[in-house]
């Protein structure tokens, strides 16, 4: 492995560094974007029990906010239940903007690595071919070792760049889709709680259909 890196020249250094950063981001995001961490299944039911039993106070809201990203979104709405549905919705959307930004953390860096790595490989190819043509101009075509070295540098850097870029692009798309799925799940849970609190839905958290008169979801998308 070290021989290949050495043969690829100095451009292998940023490529290898990019691979390390990409691997770290992928592992961190896979751990962070787990469903049971972002949107725990029973969190809405727990919040409703606190409301029903009259136990929802500042300390409970603080605990809910620290529990998970979904808890942070729900706490923002529950802190404003007495202002009506629209104010609850606005508060939830404001909290969701921060939460979604946190879920998308480092994904732009991963996408940049996926885009830049092939270009670094291409640059290595160009430099390798320049070495080849320089050797031809200086020594002719008789020194095959020099020619092979330049071609080898070109091929190694290209392969290395693609080796980093392909999985980085795959995981960027995968993790972006994962964030979208989690946002939809949080939107459904937030809608469920708002409708129950405002009396527009029966307090059933076992997956039954809502009996609300207003079934418009609370959108967590930015700008809605």
Secondary structure, DSSP 8 states (H G I E B T S, - for coil): -HHHHHHH-THHHHHHHHHHHHHHHHHHHHHHT-HHHHS-TTHHHHHHHHHHTT---HHHHHHHHHH-HHHHHHHHHHTTGGG-HHHHHHHHHHHHHHHHHHHTTTHHHHHHHHHHHHHHHHHHHHHHHHHHHHHHHHHTT--HHHHHHHHHHHHHHHHHHHHHHHHHHHHHHHHHHHHHHHHHHHHHHHHHHHHHHTTSS----SS-----S-------STT-
